[in-house]
Amino acid sequence: MSQIEQAVAQHYTTGALTERMRKALKASGIDPNAATVADLKAGDEFHTGGVLATDNLFAQLSPTHATRVLDVGCGIGGTSRYIVDRYDSTVTGVDLTPEFVETATALSQIVGHSQKTSFLVGSALDMPVPDAGFDLAVMMHVGMNIEDKAGLFAEVSRALARDGIFALFDVMGGDVEEPLTFPLPWSTVAGTSFVDAPDVYKNAAAAAGLELVAEADRTEFALTFFEEVFARIAESGPPPLGIHLMMGETAPEKFQNYVTNLKAGRIRPTEMIFKKTG
């Protein structure tokens, strides 16, 4: 693991996450030993828009029970469990942060998805998975922590079978080229943040034999989402279960800075879907 990857993993390590998730479930009136996938959704989809964003991306895909799925930068496994629950696919998740992998495994055991999900510690630049072993790869808000976009796309292409699909939702660079305001959900400092323009992604994909088949700017969706989140928090405070559990005490500042950068045009949440052509 490189020094930057170590720093990224440390950024996401908050300590005793599995137990804090269990306590948050209990505080929400949910038995932590009998929780469902739906019960976890308020806190296990660590990306802009949560499950609403996942719904939007997967409405453009068509996985089945036979689809072999790779969840790149799986976090605590929210998207992986979503895929199993909706499509009965088999999912392998890879994440840099050991605490995330531990929690992902524990939560999948709770909801009864252990047979369909597996989670591995590893870098998105060198994943411990076989060549051509997957029909679909998904990545939700991961590229912002990866400087080597060419290496990322080459590694995903290696893992995909012929005609495989790579669907991602990342925070990309906007039209305004100004320094970002930190801290942010994915990075406390600029040294571990690698927000790149959409063209950087597309060029890296093309070099890896991946053809762009769809692209969507999700800025307006993100602005509406955060406006509603802030309104609910102002009215009743933060809920016990939420993605703030993975962000530490500075979560409110990170969210506010995200919106500040978004409104300033410095960042652009963007979906892209690619197909492996070679």
N, C-alpha and C positions, 0 to 999 in steps of 0.2 A: 504494500500500500504506500503510495507516495505521500509526501508531507502535506500536500494540499488535500488529498483524500482523507488523511488522518484528521486534519482540521475540520473538514466537512462532517465526518462522522462524529467528532466531538461536539460540533455545533448542534447536532440533532440528539445528542445523548443528554437526557434530563434526569435519569436515575429512577429506578423502581417503577418504570412505566406500566408494566403489566398490572402491578398491584394498584396503581393509581387509576387505571382504566376500570378495574373491578370495583373500586370504591366509588368512582363516578357513576357506574351503572347502578349500584345500590342506591346512591343518592338520588338517582332519577326514577327510583321505584321499580327497578328491573333486577331480577335475581341474576347475579353474575354467573351462576352455574347453569342457567337455563336461558341465556340470552339468544336471540335470533340475529340473523344478518341485518334485518331491518332495525333492530334495537341499537346496533353499533353505528349506524350510518351518520349520526350526528358528530361522531368523533374519529372515524377511521378512514375518511376520504380526504387526505391531506393535500388538497389543491383547490384553486379558485372555483367556487361554486359547488364544491362537494359533489354529492350524488347527482345533482341536476346537470353538472358538467359531464359526468360519466354517462348519464342517460343520452345526452346530446351526441357525444362521440360514438357510442355504441349503436345508436339509431342508424348510423351510416355503415355499420359492419354487419356481418351475418355469421357469427360463430355458431357452432352446433356442439352436441355432446362429443363429437369426434375431433373437434378442433384442439390442437395442442397450442397452448397459449403461454407466452413468456411475458411476465410483468417486470419491466426494467425499472429498477429503483422503486421497489414495491412498497416501501414504507412499512406500515403495520398491517398490510395485507387487505385493505379495504376494497380496492379495485379487484383483486384476485377473488375475494369472496363474492363480490357482486357478479363476476363472470360465472362462477360456479352456480350461484343461486338462480341467475336468469337463464343460463344457457347449458348448464351441466357439463361445461368443458373441463378439461384437466389443466391446471395452471401451475407453473413454476415461477416463483418470485425470487428476484435477486436484489439485495440491497447492501450498501456499504456499511450500514450501522448495525452492529451486532444486537443492540437493544431493540431495534425495530424488528429484526428477524425473530428474536425471542418472543416478542409480544405478538407478532403476526402468527407464529406457530401456536401460541397459547389461545388466542382468540379464535382461530380456526378450529381448534379442538373443542372449544366451548360450543360453537354453533354446529358442530358435526360435519365439518368439511375437511377433516384430516386426510381422508382417502383421495380427495380431489385436488388438494393444494400441497405444495412443498415450498419451503423458503430457505434460501441459501445466502450466506454472507459472501459478497464478492463485488468487485468493481464492474461498472458498466462497460469499461474499456477492456476487460478480461474476464468474461463471465464463465463460471464453472458449469457450462452446459455444452451439449454436443453440437457438432456442425449439422446444419440443416435439420435440426430437431423440432422446429416449431412452424406452425402454419400462420400464426398471428403473434406479433409483438406489440405491446402497448407501453406507453411511457407518459406518465402524468406529472408534470412539474419536476423534472429531473435535470434537464439540460442546463439549467441556470447554474448548476454546480460543476459543470464539466467544460473545461477549456478546450479540449481536443474534440471538436465536433466531428472531424473527419474520422478519428479513431472510433468514436461512438457509433457512427453509422456503419463503418466497416465491420464492427463487432456484431451489431444487430443483423446485418446482411449475412454474416457468417452463420448465425444461429437460425436464420430463416430458410425454410425449404423453397424450392422454385415456386414462383407465383405467390409467395407468402406476402402478408400485409404487415406494414408497420404504421400504427396509428399513434399519434402523440398530441399532447396538449401542454404547451410550455409558455412561460413568460418570455417573450422575445423583445428585442429592441424596438422602440417606437420611432416616430419621425423626428423627434427632438433629441439631438445628440448632446446631452448634458449629463454630468455625473449624477448617479443615483443617490438618493437620501437613504442612509442606513441608520439602524438595523432593519433588515427585512426578514420575512419568514424563512427564506432559504439561506440567509447569510447575515452575520453580524457586521462584517467588514467587507470592503471591496475586494480584498485579496482572495476570497473564496466565492466570488460572484462572477459569473461569466455569461451575462445576458447578451446574446448576439442577435443581429438582424435576421429576419426570415430568409434572406438570400444566403446567409451563411449555412443555414440548415439545408436549403435546397441544393446548394453546390456540393455540400458534403454527401448528401443523399445520391446525387447523380454520379459522383465519383465512386460510390459503393454499389452501383448497379440498382438503385432504387428510383423508380419513376413516380413523380408527384401526380396523384389522381384527385386530390381535393385539398382546399385550403380555406380557412375561415378566420376572420378577425373577430375575437370575442370580447372586445373592449366594452361595448355597451352592456353586454351580459354581466361582466365583472362589476361595472359601476352600479348597476341595479342590485346585484347580489349584496355588495358591501353596504349599500344604502339601507337595505332591509335588515342586514345583520346589526348595524350600528343602532338602528331604530329599536330593535328588540332588546338590545343590551341596555340602552338608555331607559327603557321602560321597566325592565325586570332584572337587569344584571346578567352576567354571563351564565349560561347553563352549566350544570355540573359536568356534563359530557360534551366535549367539543375539541376541535383541533388545537385549541390553546394548550391542552395538556402536553402536546409535543413541542411547545415553543417556550416554555419557561415563563418567568415573571415579566419579561419584556414583551409578551404577546400583544398587548394593546398598542404599544408603540410601533411594533412591526406591522400590524395591520394598518395603522394610520399612515405610516410611511409608504406602504404599498399603494394606498389610494392616492396619496400626494403625488407619487411618481406617475401613476396611471393618468391622473387628471392633467399633469404637465406634459403628457405625450412622450415620456421617456421610455415607457414600457408598453407592450401590446400582447395580452394573452391571445395565443394563436393555436388553432388546430391545424394539423397537417396529416394527410394519409398518403402513404407510399406503397407501391407494389414492386416486389423483387422481379426483375426482368431477366436476370441471367442465372 
